[in-house]
Amino acid sequence: MSYYRNGNFFQRALADAPVEPLRVYERAREVCEGPRLDEVDPQISSASHWKHCLPIHPNHNRLECAGATRSTLLDPRVLKPVCGSAVLDMLTIDVYRAMEEFGCQPMLTFGTALGAVRNGTHVPWTEDSDIAYLLPSGASPCVQRNEFAERLRGLGYFLFKHDIWRVCIASHHPLAGRLYNIDTSIRFNKTRVCGAYGCIYVDLYGLSDNGKGGYSHECHPIGRNFRIPSKKVLPASTISLNGLSFSTYHDIDWFLWATYGMDYRKPKSRKQWKDGMAVGR
């Protein structure tokens, strides 16, 4: 808790707030067993890492959770399940700030940038946040540094690799007891642990300079041949997400148009979004 006591207003409030114990059924006790570093190598890409994430089944109701921020997670009057957008708000801020601290040059990308451009909030139905980072030439990516993983672990998160680097909430997070719903977690997740993409998490995407006046974006849905012109990436611009400023690409509108099509500013349901990505622009 020492890091939280020296942190921003939310972290200090979190450090001083009563801790709600993580309550699980006996048959789900493995939820409490976070990743053991002597048994888990997060550097190895594996879908099995997801089981170390806290299984959260939040409220995605657009009306009830419109504009919900991390501050609502500290309000005892807010009933479970907590709003997914509030959990994403907390996770996005903490991971983004940690990336800044370690010189990763983070920038909001994909759906997180899309939500910020549309109305300054997270897309209401999504489970993940998207942050890009610049891959340095001739050096190891900042996200691979042990110190970066340790910082996130100290905040209650788990950094792991499954195709790309990702961050999820671990069972030792100070708000784990508040975020985990003992009843809905069993009802929706018969295996009791988090499956692949079944939690709230952050995707970290590497941006690499291809040396030809452009950048390659890791795991872009259009494919490996997709390139972002350098002048569209740097210098970074800023966008507002829940009232806070974050860096993003210099021409984020071009990127969102190229990724999602001309109607990218129009809000879509999960099904509409998936159908659109399946057929392309």
N, C-alpha and C positions, 0 to 999 in steps of 0.2 A: 504493500500500500504506500510505501515511501514515495514512489514515482508519482502516484496520484495526488498525494498531499502537496507536491511541488509543481503540479500541473496547472491547467487552465481552470476556469470557474467550474466547469462540469466535473472535471476530475477531482477537484477539491471537495465538491459537494458529494461525489460518489464515495470518497474516502471517509467522509463524516456521516454518511447515511447508515442506518441500521442494515446489517447484512441479513438477507433472507436466505436461509439454508436451502441447499439443493436437495429437494425431496424426490426420491425415486422409489418405485416398487422394487421388491427384492429381485424379481425376474428381470429387472432392467438395471441392475447395479453396475453393469459395464459402462453405463453412461458416465459414471463418476470416475472411471479409469481413463484419465487423460493420456496423451502420448508419453511414453517413457523413452527418453533420449538414448538409453542404453539398449533399447530394443527396436527403435524406429529410426530409420535414416530418411528424413524428409527430402534429401537431395535426390533420392531415387524416385523416378516417376512411377506412381502406382495409384490405382483406384482405391486400394485398401486404406489409404491415408484418411479417407472421408470418415471412417468409423471413429476417429478421434475428435470429430467435430461435435459440438453440442446440438442434438436434434431439436430444432425449434420449428413450431408450426404456428406462425403468427397470423394476425388478422390482416387481411389484404382488402378489406372493404373500403372502397374508394371514398365513400361519404364519411365514414367514421375515422378514417386515417388521413384525410386530406391535410397536408401540411404538418403531419406529426413529426416531431424532432426528437433527438436524444433526451431532451429535458423531460419529456413525458415518461421516460423509463424510471425516473426518480420520484414520480408522483404516485403515492400510495392509493390515490382515489381512482387511478386508471386500472381497470380490471383486466385480467388475463382472458384471452391471449393478447399480448401486446401487439401494437401495430408493426408490421414488417418494415415500413418506411422509417420508423423511429430507430429500429435496430440497425438498419442500413446506414442511417445518418451517423450513428455513433461509430460504427465499424469503418465507414468511409473516412471520417475525419481522423480517427486514430491512425489508420494505416497510411493515409496521405501525409500526415504530419511526421510520422516515423520515416517515410521515404524522403521527405524534405531534409530531415536531420542527417540522413546518410548520403545525401547528394545524389539521389536517384532522378532528380528532375521530373517529378510526377506530373501527369496531365490527365484530366478526365477524358474518357473516350467512350465510344459506343453508347449504350443505353443510358449511362449516367450523364454523359454530356447531352444526350438527347432530351432527357427530362429537365435538365437545367436550362436548356435553350427554349424548350416549350413553355414551361411555367415556373421554373426555378425550384422544382422539387424532384424527388425520385419518381420514376415510373411506378405507379401504385401497385402493380401486380408482380413486380419482379422480385427475385430472391437474391440477386447479386448486384454488385457494384463493379464498375470497370475503370481501371486506372492504368494508363500507359506510362512507360519510363524509357529513357534513352539508354541504349546499349553503348557503352564506351568502346572505342576502337582499341584493341590490343589489351584490354583489361577485363577482369571478371565483373559480371553484372553486380550491382550493389545488393540486389535481392538475394544473392548467393552467400553473402557475408554472414558468418556465424553471429556477429554482433547484431546484425539486423534481426535475425531470427530470435535472438535472446531478448532484444528489446520488445518485440511483439509478444513473446512468451510472458515477459514481465507484466504486460498489459492485460494478459488473459486470453491471448490469441494463439493460433497455431498456424505456422507457415509451412506449406508443403507443396510438393510438385505432383501434378497429375496432368501431363501434357504441357501445361504452363504452370507458372507459380500462382498459388492461391493462398488466401488467408481466411480462416474461419474462427468462430468463437469456441473456446475450449471450456471444459467443465470447471476450470479454476478461475474463470473470470469472476470479478466481484459481483456481477449482476446475474450470474448463472441461475441462481434460485428464482430470480424474478422473470427471466426469459423462458425458462423451461417450464412447460405446463405438464404436470404429472399425468393428467387424464388424457388430454388430446394427443400427447406424444405417443402413448400406448395405442390409442384408437387409430391413429393415422400411420403408425410405423410399427408393424407387427414384428419386425426384426429388432426393434428397440434402439438400434444405433443408426447413425446417419448414413444413407446410401449416397452414391455419386450424384452430385448436384441437388441433393435433397435437404440442404441446410441453407442458412443465410451466409454468404461468403463474398469475398472480393477476388476478382480475376485481375492478375497483373500481366500486362502485355508489353513485350519488348518492342521498341522501335529501333531499327538498325539502318544506318546510313549506307545505301548501296553504292556510294561513290559515283553515282551517275546523276546527281542532282535530285535525288529522291530518297524516301524512306520506305522500308518494308514494315508492315504492321503484322505482328505475330497473330496467327489464327484469324485473319480477316475472312469473312464469309464469302467474299468474291473469289478468293483463292490466292495462291502464292504470287501470281503475276500482278496483283494490285500494288500500286505504288502511290505514295503521297508526295507530290512535288515539295522540295525543301522549303520553298517560299510559303507553302501552305502550313508548314509545321512551326517554323521558327521565324521571328521571335514569338514566344508564346503569348497568347491573349488570356484574359480572365473572364470567367463567368460566375454567376452567383447560384449557389445551391443552398436552399434553406437559409438564406441571408448571409452566408459566408462566401468569401471569394476563393476560387480555385483556378489553377492554370489549366489551359487546354490549348489546342492547336491554334496557330495564328488565324487560319480561316476555317473555323469549326463548321460553319454553314456549308462550305464546299465538301468537307469530309462527310457530314451527315447526309447531304444530297447524294454523294457518290456511293454511300453505304446503304441507305434506306430508300432512295428514290425521291422524286420531286415533292411528294406529299409528306415528307418526313415530319413536318410540324403538326400534322393532324394526329391527335391521340388515337391509339388503336388498342383493341383488346389483345389478350395473349394469342388467341386463335388467328386474328387478323395479322398480327405481327409474324407469326410462324408461317402462315400461308404466303405472305409477301416475301419473306426471306427464302422460301422454297422455290418460288418461280423466278426470283431475281427482279431487277428493275425493268 
